[in-house]
Amino acid sequence: MQAYVGDNIYNDRELSSFTVSGDPGCDGYNVESVLVLEAIVRQKADFHLLLGDMVPTGRERWFQEFSQILDRSAQAPVFCLAGNHDLPDYEKHLGKKNYYIRYRNAILILLDNANRTFSDDTLAFLQTTLADFAVQSGCVFLAFHVPPPNPYSPNSMAPEQWERLRGILQPYQDRVQGILAGHVHSAFACEVDGFNVIVSGGGGARLDPVENTFLTDNRHHLLWARLHADKWSFTAEAILPGDGIDYQAEDHDLRLALAQSFAGECQASLRYGFFATRARLLGQPGLARLFLAAADSEKVHANNMLLALGEIADNQANLKESIRREETEWRHDYVRHLETAKGAVTSLGGATVFASALAAEKIHHSLFQEALEILEKGGEVPEKRYFTCSRCGFTHAGDKPPAVCPVCGTDDKRFVEAPVE
């Protein structure tokens, strides 16, 4: 439901809600950004507004990918404005850079400042539109890509550009409900010369280290503009990539392919890491670095596949899934595998592997269960120190590792502390 805008738009009804988000594609369309954009446009609203930088570079290939995402996922019309990454071919693919969307009770005026400036034609369009419709439309929203000077980010338009714009807006200040901008990959609201400025650029691109005044931490998000009792309000909704994916029955083969590929990429990542250790032992540091680079690549693939499956969820869901898997391993799988390994003729190495893994999985199960109980009571899981036996994988929680590993008998010098993220 993407709107190629060839002219101004008029709807003979009242506007009640719309979503606002910016910069879904200026980092390119990796799995995370695709999933965030899909989650945004699946929302049910009067329309979705994207505040620029829909693509990494304004070329046909990327606009086609952007359009495919919207064609599959959008539940309401999607309107766009030009960002600096969308140049030079924005108009060819998405239409007018300056236009308005008018309802009986509101008008949204979209302007081009992708190059950080407002052209004379753009400001003339704004002046004419305000003179013609501001009074009868009830309230006015203004949207453009690069925000005005503000206290949160210096990545903004020049003060003289804001002064040119403000001079036109000043007579209509009481009707302007919000000035909306993207470009900065965060979400914040502030007052600039008496105007309510709302910036939202967390639609999928890499987030900027800028304070998010809507959320407790800077996350991918969309903003909701909603009308209640003749008053407009803006609220933010955080988006977890992949959360809420509900595959249709027809996508069974896709889910199976993703699950199988995830398992393969996990194995490859670990295998290459182990090969790197062996290469170092055999005096080949160059080969070790090659294996480590490949291991990192496969880890990225695995993460993306699990995201696409929708199997990285919120903390409680992740703990519940981890508890289920750990319990299956130590109660059933490794018990059965251990019995098989004990009967081996060639080596008892397999039996040692399964015995140590079974012991470690029981500990993981217990630790995960304890953490889940804390979360379910509304608490916060305390930051403890964890040590892993580098010989058998046993996990110990405490201020220091045990003097002797209770599973394999190695001493405390073989324990490695888990890193703090």
C-alpha positions, 0 to 999 in steps of 0.5 A: 500500500505504498503511495506514489504521490503525484499530487496533493491528497485529500480525504473527506473524513477525520484523521484519528491516528497515524504512525511516524518513523524515520530512517528505515533503510539508510543502513541498507536492508539487513535482516534487522532493518527489514523486520523493523520496517515490516513491524511498523507498517503492519500497524493499523492506522489511518496511514504511516509516515516515513520521515526519509532515508528509506534506502541506503542510496537513491538508486532503483535497486534499493527502491525496488526492495523497499517497495517489495517490503511495503507491498507485502506488509503494509496494512495502511497507506504509506507516505514518504518524504525525501531524505539525504540517502534517497537522492537522486532518484526519489521523485522517480520512485516515490513522486513529489517532494512537497505535498500535503495530506488533508483531512477534515480536521487536520492537514499534514504538510510534507516538505523537502530539506534533504539537502539541509536547505529549503528551496524558495519553491518549497517555502512558497508551497508551504506559505500558499498551503497554510494560507489556503487550508490552515484555518479550515483544517483545524490543526497542522502537522509539518514534516521534513527530514533534517530537524531544526536546531535542538538541544539533543543533537547538533545534526540539524539544519542551520539556524538561518534555515530554521529562521526562514521556516519559522517566519512563515509558520509564526502566524499559524503557531497556535494551529501547528500541533507538531513539527516532525523530523527524522535523520537522527536515529533516536526519538526525542521531543522538545520545544523550539521557539514555541513549536513542538518538535518531535524527532523519530529516526529509529525505524530500522537504521543503526541507532545514534548515541542520542538521548531518547526522551520517549523510551528509557533506552534508545531502541528501534521504535515507531511513534503513534500520533493519536487524537483523544478528546480533540487533543493530539498526543505522541507516544513511542512503541519500542520494536524488537526485530522479529518479535511477533512474526506469525508465519502462515501455514504456506511458509512451512518450507521457509521455516524449515529451511531457516531452522536447518540453516541456523543449525548449520551456521551455528555448527560452522561458527563453533567449528571454525573457532575450534579450528582457529585454536588448533591453527594457533597451537600448530604455529599458524596465526595467519590461518587462525585469524582466517578461521576466526573471521569466518566464525564471526561471519557464520555467527552473524548468519545464525543470528539473522536466521533466528531473528527471521524465524521470530525465535528471539523474543522478550526476556521471559519468553527467551528464558522459558524456551531455554528452560525447555531445551535444557530440561530436554537435554539433561532429562532425556537426550543426554541420559540416552546418549550416555548409555549408548556411549558407555557401551562403546568399544573404541573410546570412552571419550563420548561417555565423558562428553555426555556425562559432563554436558548433562551435569552442566545442562542441569546447572543451566536449567536451574539458573534459568529457572531462578532468573525466570522466577525473579522476572515473573515477580517483577524483579531484576536478575542480579548481576553475578559472576559466572565461571566456566570450566574450559575443560568440561563446560561446567558453569559456576556462579559465585565470587570466584571459581571452585578450587576443583571442578566438581564434574571433571576435577580440574583446578580453578586455573582452568576456569574462565569468567564470562564476559560482561556485555 
